[in-house]
Amino acid sequence: MDKNVANLLISYGLTSNESNIYICLLKKPEIAVFEISQKTGIPRATVYITLEKLKKQKLVSSLKKNNIQYFTPENPSRLQTLIKEKDDILSELLPKLNSMIDTERGGTDVKMYTGIDGVKIVLQDILETMKKLDNRILLAASNSEILNRLPSYFPHWLKEREGLNIRTKLILPETERIKHIFESNMLREVRYLSSGFDFKATIEIYGNKIAIFNLKEDEVYSIIIESEPIIQTLKQFFLFAWENAKS
């Protein structure tokens, strides 16, 4: 139980020492440093340093009794307040950071991300890029593997995409037809390539970018290529396949 909670706190952004000390304080408010050290196994000097960091985040406060300093945790709801504060800072910061990007640099920009978290970063880039476009059309060649690898995240992403009114032309292998996972609707038109054209990766063409996802279990990675001539060429190949695919 404690280990699971500690891991979640680490995922939230606390360090291992911060997580263990905070849990220790929740179990026994008003505790001295020497006892925290005994219960957590963290050296006393490190406990002092970590408590100061937690105090700066307003997750911990202190008081003195009989000339001994005791520490007590703030309510866990403070964690949610911290997230809100960070979101407010980020909302103000992002436009300023984006204004610093050199949009005139031209050439080809290639970025590679590894793991499932990298897949999420690229999927988010698709949405962020599409928000800036008037003509929101996504060209995709895929299979159901992306849904298998992201069973919770990908349906949520699809809803966000629909909320942005992004129309999609999706090419699937004929073998995916019987699964009825990606069917045509008002925002998605699906066509199928005949047997023998199974896709080993997923591609998504959006704006002047293309995203490529390799979702093999032992080497998950994603690539974003931003290049006008490359994208225009790949669009032509996609549209040729689209015209020859079956509804």
Backbone as JSON, one array per atom type, in Angstrom:
{
  "sequence": "MDKNVANLLISYGLTSNESNIYICLLKKPEIAVFEISQKTGIPRATVYITLEKLKKQKLVSSLKKNNIQYFTPENPSRLQTLIKEKDDILSELLPKLNSMIDTERGGTDVKMYTGIDGVKIVLQDILETMKKLDNRILLAASNSEILNRLPSYFPHWLKEREGLNIRTKLILPETERIKHIFESNMLREVRYLSSGFDFKATIEIYGNKIAIFNLKEDEVYSIIIESEPIIQTLKQFFLFAWENAKS",
  "N": [[0.83, -1.21, 0.0], [1.79, 1.35, 1.01], [4.01, 1.54, -0.68], [2.85, 1.65, -3.19], [1.4, 4.06, -2.98], [3.56, 5.8, -2.6], [4.85, 5.51, -5.08], [2.92, 6.65, -6.73], [2.96, 9.27, -5.81], [5.52, 9.93, -6.6], [5.17, 9.8, -9.35], [3.5, 11.97, -9.56], [5.29, 14.01, -9.05], [6.93, 14.35, -6.85], [10.05, 13.65, -5.15], [11.66, 10.48, -4.36], [12.5, 10.48, -1.64], [11.03, 12.67, -0.67], [8.42, 11.72, -1.02], [8.33, 9.44, 0.7], [8.84, 10.61, 3.2], [6.69, 12.4, 3.42], [4.52, 10.61, 3.5], [5.15, 9.34, 5.88], [4.76, 11.46, 7.69], [2.02, 11.88, 7.37], [1.04, 9.63, 8.61], [1.85, 9.96, 11.22], [1.39, 12.79, 12.55], [3.1, 15.73, 13.74], [5.95, 15.07, 14.36], [9.34, 14.42, 15.17], [12.59, 15.1, 13.7], [14.56, 13.09, 14.14], [13.0, 10.84, 14.61], [11.59, 10.6, 12.23], [13.7, 9.91, 10.59], [14.37, 7.42, 11.7], [12.07, 5.91, 11.12], [11.86, 5.99, 8.33], [14.35, 5.32, 7.35], [15.97, 7.11, 6.15], [18.85, 9.14, 6.08], [19.52, 11.48, 8.76], [20.46, 14.08, 8.11], [19.71, 14.28, 5.45], [16.97, 14.13, 5.75], [16.41, 16.61, 6.97], [17.08, 18.38, 4.86], [15.24, 17.55, 2.91], [12.78, 18.04, 4.17], [12.83, 20.83, 4.24], [12.53, 21.38, 1.53], [9.95, 20.36, 1.14], [8.57, 22.12, 2.78], [8.85, 24.49, 1.35], [7.19, 23.93, -0.75], [4.9, 24.09, 0.55], [3.79, 21.83, 1.65], [4.37, 20.85, 4.05], [4.54, 21.83, 7.46], [6.0, 23.37, 10.43], [6.57, 23.25, 14.03], [7.5, 24.28, 17.37], [8.15, 22.52, 20.36], [8.95, 22.4, 23.7], [11.5, 23.17, 23.03], [12.1, 21.51, 20.93], [11.92, 20.76, 17.51], [9.11, 20.02, 15.65], [7.44, 18.36, 12.94], [4.7, 18.63, 10.69], [2.19, 17.43, 8.42], [0.64, 19.18, 5.67], [-2.78, 19.34, 4.56], [-3.62, 16.74, 2.24], [-5.01, 17.74, 0.04], [-3.66, 19.94, -0.74], [-1.91, 19.18, -2.69], [-3.45, 19.16, -5.0], [-3.96, 21.86, -5.24], [-1.39, 22.76, -5.8], [-1.04, 21.71, -8.38], [-2.95, 23.21, -9.76], [-1.82, 25.76, -9.47], [0.54, 25.4, -10.92], [-0.56, 24.9, -13.44], [-1.71, 27.39, -13.98], [0.58, 28.97, -14.17], [1.77, 27.75, -16.37], [-0.11, 28.25, -18.37], [0.21, 30.96, -18.72], [2.86, 31.0, -19.47], [3.24, 29.4, -21.82], [2.3, 30.76, -24.28], [4.29, 32.74, -24.43], [6.63, 31.23, -24.68], [6.09, 29.91, -27.1], [6.11, 32.08, -28.81], [8.76, 32.52, -29.1], [9.72, 30.66, -30.82], [11.44, 29.94, -33.78], [9.91, 30.45, -36.57], [10.66, 30.83, -39.13], [12.72, 29.28, -39.92], [12.77, 27.2, -41.77], [13.65, 24.35, -43.9], [14.12, 20.89, -42.83], [12.62, 19.31, -40.09], [13.11, 16.92, -37.68], [11.88, 14.83, -35.18], [12.22, 12.47, -32.6], [10.64, 10.13, -30.46], [10.54, 7.94, -27.67], [8.93, 4.98, -26.35], [5.65, 4.54, -24.7], [4.83, 6.94, -23.55], [6.01, 8.72, -25.29], [4.48, 8.28, -27.58], [2.07, 9.42, -26.77], [2.87, 12.09, -26.54], [3.29, 12.76, -29.23], [0.74, 12.31, -30.31], [-0.61, 14.32, -28.96], [0.63, 16.51, -30.12], [-0.45, 16.42, -32.65], [-3.1, 17.25, -32.19], [-2.63, 19.85, -31.14], [-1.37, 21.07, -33.3], [-3.39, 20.94, -35.23], [-5.31, 22.61, -34.14], [-4.5, 25.13, -34.9], [-5.07, 25.32, -37.55], [-7.16, 26.19, -40.35], [-8.31, 24.51, -42.22], [-9.03, 21.54, -41.25], [-7.97, 18.59, -41.72], [-7.17, 15.25, -41.38], [-5.0, 12.8, -42.49], [-4.72, 9.37, -42.47], [-3.11, 6.22, -42.08], [-3.52, 3.14, -40.77], [-3.82, 0.65, -38.12], [-5.53, -1.44, -35.71], [-3.77, -1.54, -33.6], [-2.83, 0.69, -32.21], [-4.96, 1.37, -30.58], [-5.07, -0.9, -29.01], [-2.68, -0.64, -27.58], [-3.06, 1.7, -26.21], [-5.47, 1.67, -24.48], [-7.08, 3.23, -22.74], [-6.29, 5.91, -23.07], [-6.36, 6.48, -25.88], [-9.14, 6.37, -26.86], [-10.09, 8.62, -25.45], [-8.5, 10.57, -26.63], [-9.52, 10.47, -29.24], [-12.06, 11.54, -28.81], [-11.37, 14.14, -28.11], [-10.28, 14.94, -30.54], [-12.54, 14.85, -32.19], [-13.98, 16.84, -30.92], [-12.6, 19.05, -31.78], [-13.43, 19.2, -34.31], [-12.11, 17.83, -36.38], [-11.73, 16.43, -39.45], [-11.32, 13.17, -40.8], [-9.54, 11.09, -43.02], [-9.23, 7.77, -43.27], [-7.23, 5.0, -43.85], [-7.38, 1.54, -43.74], [-6.12, -1.83, -43.31], [-7.64, -4.57, -45.07], [-8.07, -6.68, -43.34], [-8.81, -5.51, -40.97], [-11.46, -4.84, -41.2], [-13.54, -6.46, -40.16], [-13.47, -5.99, -37.47], [-14.77, -3.7, -36.65], [-13.96, -1.4, -35.29], [-13.01, 1.13, -36.07], [-15.2, 2.87, -37.61], [-16.89, 4.46, -40.39], [-18.09, 7.8, -40.0], [-19.64, 11.01, -39.36], [-17.35, 12.57, -39.16], [-15.3, 10.94, -39.85], [-14.04, 9.12, -42.52], [-13.73, 5.93, -43.75], [-11.67, 3.73, -45.54], [-10.6, 0.66, -47.18], [-7.71, -1.3, -47.82], [-6.91, -3.98, -49.99], [-6.28, -7.48, -49.16], [-2.96, -8.38, -48.22], [-1.8, -5.98, -47.93], [-1.14, -5.28, -45.29], [-0.46, -3.12, -42.57], [2.54, -2.31, -40.92], [3.17, -0.23, -39.34], [1.91, 2.92, -38.09], [0.77, 5.82, -39.76], [0.28, 9.35, -39.73], [-0.82, 12.15, -41.34], [-0.68, 15.56, -41.04], [-1.39, 18.93, -41.35], [1.67, 20.45, -42.15], [3.13, 18.28, -41.37], [4.19, 14.92, -40.59], [3.38, 12.09, -38.71], [4.84, 9.17, -37.48], [4.28, 6.03, -36.17], [5.71, 3.39, -34.48], [4.68, 0.52, -33.05], [5.55, -1.85, -32.0], [5.99, -4.25, -29.44], [8.53, -4.51, -28.25], [9.99, -2.33, -29.07], [8.86, 0.47, -28.99], [8.33, 3.46, -30.63], [8.09, 6.87, -31.79], [7.88, 9.19, -34.49], [8.17, 12.52, -35.61], [8.01, 14.29, -38.56], [8.73, 17.28, -40.07], [8.37, 18.82, -42.92], [7.92, 20.46, -45.84], [8.23, 19.61, -48.69], [8.54, 16.8, -48.38], [6.16, 16.07, -47.04], [4.21, 16.86, -48.91], [4.78, 15.09, -50.99], [4.28, 12.58, -49.77], [1.58, 12.91, -49.23], [0.54, 12.78, -51.81], [1.05, 10.08, -52.44], [-0.59, 8.94, -50.48], [-3.17, 9.85, -51.26], [-3.37, 8.62, -53.72], [-3.47, 5.93, -52.92], [-5.81, 6.1, -51.48], [-7.76, 6.6, -53.44], [-7.77, 4.16, -54.68], [-8.57, 2.4, -52.77], [-11.08, 0.42, -51.01], [-14.46, 1.12, -50.06]],
  "CA": [[0.0, 0.0, 0.0], [2.66, 2.52, 1.09], [4.87, 1.59, -1.86], [2.01, 2.09, -4.3], [1.15, 5.49, -2.79], [4.83, 6.48, -2.84], [5.07, 5.53, -6.53], [1.99, 7.62, -7.31], [3.48, 10.59, -5.46], [6.69, 10.14, -7.46], [4.62, 10.12, -10.67], [2.98, 13.32, -9.44], [6.41, 14.94, -9.16], [7.79, 14.37, -5.68], [11.17, 12.71, -5.18], [11.45, 9.31, -3.51], [12.62, 10.89, -0.24], [9.88, 13.53, -0.34], [7.23, 10.87, -0.94], [8.39, 8.61, 1.9], [8.73, 11.47, 4.39], [5.32, 12.91, 3.47], [3.68, 9.5, 3.98], [5.49, 9.17, 7.3], [4.11, 12.55, 8.41], [0.57, 11.64, 7.36], [0.74, 8.57, 9.58], [2.1, 10.46, 12.57], [1.63, 14.24, 12.58], [3.93, 16.24, 14.84], [7.03, 14.09, 14.55], [10.66, 15.04, 15.12], [13.45, 14.65, 12.61], [15.24, 11.82, 14.46], [12.04, 9.75, 14.49], [11.35, 10.44, 10.79], [14.87, 9.19, 10.1], [14.25, 6.03, 12.15], [10.94, 5.23, 10.46], [12.04, 5.93, 6.87], [15.68, 4.86, 6.99], [16.66, 8.18, 5.44], [19.78, 9.83, 7.0], [18.94, 12.66, 9.39], [20.82, 15.29, 7.36], [18.87, 14.29, 4.25], [15.61, 14.44, 6.19], [16.35, 18.07, 7.14], [17.08, 19.02, 3.53], [13.99, 17.2, 2.23], [11.7, 18.77, 4.84], [12.88, 22.22, 3.78], [11.94, 21.4, 0.19], [8.51, 20.17, 1.3], [8.05, 23.35, 3.36], [8.78, 25.47, 0.27], [6.01, 23.58, -1.53], [3.77, 24.24, 1.49], [3.23, 20.51, 1.95], [4.76, 20.54, 5.43], [4.79, 22.97, 8.35], [6.73, 22.96, 11.63], [6.31, 23.95, 15.27], [8.46, 23.91, 18.41], [7.64, 22.16, 21.68], [10.07, 22.08, 24.6], [12.74, 23.44, 22.29], [12.29, 20.48, 19.89], [11.14, 21.1, 16.32], [8.27, 18.95, 15.13], [6.92, 18.63, 11.6], [3.35, 18.11, 10.48], [1.84, 17.57, 6.99], [-0.55, 19.91, 5.27], [-3.81, 18.47, 4.0], [-3.26, 16.26, 0.89], [-5.64, 18.55, -1.02], [-2.65, 20.92, -1.15], [-1.32, 18.68, -3.94], [-4.3, 19.62, -6.1], [-3.73, 23.3, -5.35], [-0.1, 22.92, -6.48], [-1.26, 21.45, -9.8], [-3.65, 24.39, -10.3], [-0.85, 26.85, -9.54], [1.44, 25.12, -12.05], [-1.34, 25.09, -14.67], [-1.85, 28.83, -14.22], [1.88, 29.45, -14.64], [1.99, 27.21, -17.72], [-1.01, 28.96, -19.29], [0.84, 32.25, -19.0], [4.2, 30.8, -20.04], [3.25, 28.77, -23.14], [2.3, 31.72, -25.4], [5.59, 33.42, -24.48], [7.6, 30.28, -25.23], [5.77, 29.68, -28.52], [6.49, 33.28, -29.57], [10.21, 32.49, -29.29], [10.07, 29.66, -31.83], [11.82, 30.51, -35.08], [9.06, 29.85, -37.59], [11.21, 31.12, -40.46], [13.98, 28.56, -40.12], [12.7, 26.36, -42.96], [14.35, 23.07, -43.84], [13.42, 19.72, -42.32], [12.73, 19.12, -38.65], [12.75, 15.54, -37.32], [11.92, 14.56, -33.75], [11.93, 11.07, -32.29], [10.27, 9.89, -29.07], [10.49, 6.5, -27.37], [7.99, 4.53, -25.33], [4.24, 4.92, -24.79], [4.72, 8.37, -23.26], [6.36, 9.4, -26.53], [3.31, 8.18, -28.46], [1.12, 10.41, -26.28], [3.39, 13.41, -26.89], [3.06, 12.98, -30.67], [-0.71, 12.45, -30.51], [-0.98, 15.66, -28.5], [1.12, 17.46, -31.12], [-1.43, 16.42, -33.75], [-4.22, 18.11, -31.79], [-2.17, 21.23, -31.01], [-1.13, 21.59, -34.65], [-4.67, 21.08, -35.92], [-6.03, 23.76, -33.58], [-4.05, 26.35, -35.57], [-5.4, 25.25, -38.97], [-8.55, 26.41, -40.75], [-8.75, 23.3, -42.9], [-8.58, 20.48, -40.35], [-8.12, 17.25, -42.31], [-6.13, 14.32, -40.98], [-4.87, 11.64, -43.36], [-4.11, 8.34, -41.62], [-3.06, 4.8, -42.46], [-3.31, 2.58, -39.45], [-4.5, -0.58, -37.75], [-6.1, -1.3, -34.37], [-2.73, -1.72, -32.59], [-2.71, 1.88, -31.38], [-6.0, 1.28, -29.56], [-4.68, -1.97, -28.1], [-1.59, -0.18, -26.73], [-3.52, 2.84, -25.41], [-6.91, 1.41, -24.36], [-7.79, 4.31, -22.03], [-5.9, 7.22, -23.58], [-6.7, 6.74, -27.29], [-10.55, 6.79, -27.01], [-10.19, 10.0, -24.96], [-7.89, 11.4, -27.67], [-10.46, 10.52, -30.35], [-13.12, 12.49, -28.45], [-10.78, 15.48, -28.24], [-10.16, 15.22, -31.97], [-13.88, 15.15, -32.69], [-14.34, 18.13, -30.37], [-11.94, 20.07, -32.59], [-14.03, 19.1, -35.64], [-11.09, 17.37, -37.32], [-12.21, 15.37, -40.34], [-10.26, 12.18, -41.01], [-9.57, 10.04, -44.03], [-8.49, 6.68, -42.65], [-7.06, 3.77, -44.62], [-7.1, 0.37, -42.92], [-6.02, -3.1, -44.04], [-8.91, -5.31, -45.17], [-8.19, -7.56, -42.16], [-9.39, -4.75, -39.85], [-12.86, -4.52, -41.47], [-14.47, -7.24, -39.32], [-13.37, -5.6, -36.06], [-15.73, -2.61, -36.43], [-13.42, -0.46, -34.3], [-13.0, 2.46, -36.69], [-16.2, 2.9, -38.67], [-17.15, 5.78, -40.95], [-19.12, 8.62, -39.39], [-19.66, 12.36, -39.94], [-16.01, 13.16, -39.17], [-14.3, 9.94, -40.25], [-14.35, 8.27, -43.66], [-12.8, 4.8, -43.71], [-11.54, 2.86, -46.71], [-9.79, -0.52, -46.88], [-6.85, -1.86, -48.85], [-7.11, -5.41, -50.11], [-5.35, -8.35, -48.43], [-1.58, -8.28, -48.68], [-1.32, -4.63, -47.62], [-1.19, -5.04, -43.85], [0.47, -2.08, -42.14], [3.39, -2.62, -39.76], [3.27, 0.99, -38.55], [0.82, 3.87, -38.3], [1.19, 7.16, -40.17], [-0.75, 10.39, -39.67], [-0.37, 13.36, -42.02], [-1.48, 16.67, -40.51], [-0.71, 20.18, -41.66], [2.9, 20.17, -42.88], [3.86, 17.29, -40.58], [3.76, 13.52, -40.6], [3.74, 11.32, -37.52], [5.0, 7.74, -37.74], [4.28, 5.28, -34.92], [6.05, 1.97, -34.46], [4.1, 0.1, -31.78], [6.0, -3.18, -31.6], [6.12, -4.28, -27.98], [9.9, -4.42, -27.78], [10.63, -1.09, -29.53], [7.86, 1.49, -29.28], [8.86, 4.8, -30.84], [7.29, 7.74, -32.66], [8.69, 10.19, -35.2], [7.5, 13.64, -36.29], [8.8, 14.91, -39.62], [8.14, 18.53, -40.53], [9.06, 19.17, -44.16], [6.91, 20.7, -46.87], [8.32, 18.73, -49.86], [8.3, 15.41, -47.99], [4.75, 15.9, -46.73], [3.44, 16.94, -50.15], [4.99, 13.84, -51.73], [3.56, 11.51, -49.07], [0.15, 13.15, -49.44], [0.2, 12.26, -53.13], [0.98, 8.62, -52.31], [-1.77, 8.6, -49.69], [-4.38, 10.08, -52.05], [-3.41, 7.56, -54.74], [-3.97, 4.73, -52.23], [-7.19, 6.37, -51.09], [-8.62, 6.43, -54.61], [-7.8, 2.74, -55.05], [-9.05, 1.6, -51.64], [-12.51, 0.09, -51.05], [-15.27, 1.66, -48.95]],
  "C": [[0.87, 1.26, 0.0], [3.51, 2.68, -0.16], [4.09, 2.1, -3.06], [1.74, 3.59, -4.21], [2.41, 6.3, -3.07], [5.11, 6.59, -4.34], [4.17, 6.54, -7.22], [2.45, 9.05, -7.01], [4.7, 10.94, -6.3], [6.23, 10.5, -8.87], [4.07, 11.53, -10.69], [4.1, 14.36, -9.54], [7.29, 15.04, -7.94], [8.96, 13.41, -5.87], [10.84, 11.52, -4.28], [11.5, 9.68, -2.03], [11.44, 11.75, 0.19], [8.62, 12.7, -0.15], [7.21, 10.08, 0.36], [8.24, 9.44, 3.17], [7.31, 12.02, 4.53], [4.35, 11.84, 3.98], [3.9, 9.26, 5.47], [4.79, 10.23, 8.15], [2.6, 12.37, 8.46], [0.18, 10.61, 8.42], [0.92, 9.04, 11.02], [2.43, 11.94, 12.53], [2.41, 14.63, 13.84], [4.99, 15.2, 15.23], [8.36, 14.79, 14.37], [11.53, 14.4, 14.06], [14.08, 13.29, 12.91], [14.29, 10.64, 14.29], [11.68, 9.51, 13.02], [12.48, 9.61, 10.18], [14.79, 7.71, 10.46], [13.2, 5.27, 11.34], [11.16, 5.06, 8.95], [13.37, 5.33, 6.44], [16.47, 5.89, 6.21], [17.59, 8.91, 6.43], [19.22, 11.15, 7.5], [19.24, 13.94, 8.61], [19.96, 15.42, 6.1], [17.43, 14.61, 4.59], [15.44, 15.94, 6.34], [16.22, 18.78, 5.79], [15.74, 18.79, 2.83], [12.8, 17.94, 2.85], [11.67, 20.24, 4.41], [12.26, 22.36, 2.39], [10.42, 21.25, 0.25], [7.85, 21.42, 1.89], [7.9, 24.44, 2.29], [7.57, 25.21, -0.63], [4.73, 23.69, -0.71], [3.03, 22.93, 1.69], [3.48, 20.12, 3.4], [4.92, 21.85, 6.21], [5.48, 22.46, 9.62], [6.32, 23.79, 12.83], [7.31, 23.47, 16.31], [7.72, 23.63, 19.72], [8.82, 21.75, 22.54], [11.41, 22.16, 23.89], [13.09, 22.35, 21.27], [11.38, 20.82, 18.72], [10.4, 19.86, 15.82], [7.71, 19.38, 13.77], [5.56, 17.96, 11.43], [2.96, 18.33, 9.01], [0.65, 18.5, 6.79], [-1.54, 18.92, 4.68], [-3.42, 18.03, 2.58], [-3.91, 17.04, -0.25], [-4.71, 19.65, -1.52], [-2.0, 20.49, -2.46], [-2.12, 19.17, -5.14], [-4.12, 21.12, -6.32], [-2.42, 23.58, -6.09], [-0.25, 22.72, -7.99], [-1.93, 22.66, -10.45], [-2.69, 25.56, -10.45], [0.09, 26.66, -10.72], [0.73, 25.3, -13.38], [-1.47, 26.56, -15.02], [-0.55, 29.42, -14.75], [2.12, 29.01, -16.08], [1.13, 27.92, -18.74], [-0.44, 30.32, -19.67], [2.16, 32.08, -19.76], [4.18, 30.3, -21.47], [3.2, 29.77, -24.3], [3.64, 32.44, -25.55], [6.66, 32.51, -25.07], [7.37, 30.06, -26.71], [6.18, 30.86, -29.38], [7.99, 33.32, -29.85], [10.64, 31.51, -30.38], [10.35, 30.33, -33.16], [11.02, 29.82, -36.17], [9.59, 30.06, -39.01], [12.42, 30.25, -40.8], [13.98, 27.66, -41.34], [13.39, 25.03, -42.77], [13.47, 21.97, -43.29], [13.69, 19.56, -40.83], [12.26, 17.71, -38.33], [12.92, 15.36, -35.82], [11.52, 13.12, -33.5], [11.65, 10.92, -30.79], [10.16, 8.38, -28.86], [9.45, 6.21, -26.31], [6.57, 5.04, -25.55], [4.05, 6.4, -24.49], [5.06, 9.2, -24.49], [5.22, 9.39, -27.52], [2.29, 9.25, -28.07], [1.56, 11.83, -26.64], [3.08, 13.73, -28.36], [1.57, 13.13, -30.95], [-1.19, 13.83, -30.06], [-0.53, 16.72, -29.49], [0.16, 17.54, -32.3], [-2.58, 17.36, -33.41], [-3.8, 19.57, -31.73], [-1.92, 21.86, -32.37], [-2.44, 21.86, -35.37], [-5.47, 22.28, -35.43], [-5.72, 25.04, -34.35], [-4.47, 26.41, -37.04], [-6.87, 25.56, -39.21], [-9.12, 25.16, -41.38], [-8.22, 22.08, -42.13], [-8.9, 19.11, -40.91], [-6.91, 16.41, -41.93], [-6.15, 13.14, -41.92], [-4.12, 10.55, -42.59], [-4.18, 6.97, -42.28], [-2.66, 4.05, -41.21], [-3.85, 1.16, -39.35], [-4.97, -0.4, -36.3], [-5.06, -1.39, -33.26], [-2.63, -0.51, -31.66], [-3.76, 1.9, -30.28], [-5.67, 0.19, -28.55], [-3.61, -1.5, -27.11], [-2.0, 0.96, -25.81], [-5.04, 2.73, -25.18], [-7.71, 2.49, -23.65], [-7.54, 5.66, -22.7], [-6.46, 7.48, -24.99], [-8.18, 7.06, -27.5], [-10.77, 8.22, -26.54], [-9.62, 10.96, -26.01], [-8.84, 11.55, -28.86], [-11.6, 11.51, -30.07], [-12.61, 13.93, -28.54], [-10.68, 15.89, -29.7], [-11.52, 15.59, -32.57], [-14.35, 16.51, -32.19], [-13.73, 19.3, -31.14], [-12.45, 20.07, -34.04], [-13.0, 18.75, -36.71], [-11.65, 16.23, -38.15], [-11.04, 14.45, -40.71], [-10.57, 11.28, -42.2], [-8.66, 8.93, -43.54], [-8.45, 5.47, -43.57], [-6.66, 2.65, -43.67], [-6.85, -0.85, -43.81], [-7.38, -3.8, -44.05], [-9.14, -6.19, -43.93], [-8.81, -6.85, -40.96], [-10.89, -4.54, -40.01], [-13.8, -5.21, -40.48], [-14.46, -6.8, -37.86], [-14.33, -4.47, -35.68], [-15.26, -1.63, -35.36], [-13.47, 0.97, -34.84], [-13.98, 2.46, -37.86], [-16.39, 4.33, -39.17], [-18.25, 6.49, -40.16], [-19.03, 10.01, -39.99], [-18.26, 12.96, -40.07], [-14.94, 12.19, -39.64], [-14.82, 9.13, -41.44], [-13.28, 7.18, -43.73], [-12.83, 4.03, -45.04], [-10.52, 1.77, -46.41], [-8.95, -0.93, -48.09], [-6.98, -3.38, -48.84], [-6.03, -6.19, -49.37], [-3.96, -8.29, -49.06], [-0.98, -6.92, -48.4], [-1.47, -4.31, -46.13], [-0.11, -4.04, -43.45], [1.25, -2.52, -40.91], [3.54, -1.4, -38.85], [2.06, 1.85, -38.85], [1.4, 5.2, -38.76], [0.01, 8.11, -40.09], [-0.16, 11.65, -40.3], [-1.28, 14.51, -41.59], [-0.72, 17.97, -40.72], [0.51, 19.91, -42.53], [3.79, 19.2, -42.11], [3.34, 15.89, -40.87], [4.25, 12.87, -39.32], [3.79, 9.84, -37.91], [5.11, 7.03, -36.39], [4.68, 3.84, -35.16], [5.64, 1.44, -33.09], [4.45, -1.34, -31.42], [6.34, -3.16, -30.13], [7.54, -4.05, -27.51], [10.61, -3.14, -28.21], [9.59, -0.06, -29.96], [8.55, 2.84, -29.47], [7.97, 5.55, -31.83], [8.2, 8.8, -33.26], [7.78, 11.26, -35.77], [8.46, 14.2, -37.32], [8.04, 16.15, -40.09], [8.93, 19.02, -41.73], [8.03, 19.29, -45.27], [7.04, 19.76, -48.07], [8.06, 17.26, -49.52], [6.82, 15.16, -47.75], [3.91, 15.93, -48.0], [3.58, 15.66, -50.97], [4.21, 12.69, -51.09], [2.05, 11.68, -49.19], [-0.3, 12.59, -50.78], [0.1, 10.74, -53.11], [-0.27, 8.2, -51.56], [-3.04, 8.73, -50.55], [-4.51, 9.07, -53.19], [-3.97, 6.28, -54.12], [-5.43, 4.89, -51.87], [-8.15, 6.12, -52.27], [-8.75, 4.96, -55.01], [-8.25, 1.82, -53.93], [-10.57, 1.42, -51.74], [-13.24, 0.66, -49.84], [-15.82, 0.51, -48.1]]
}
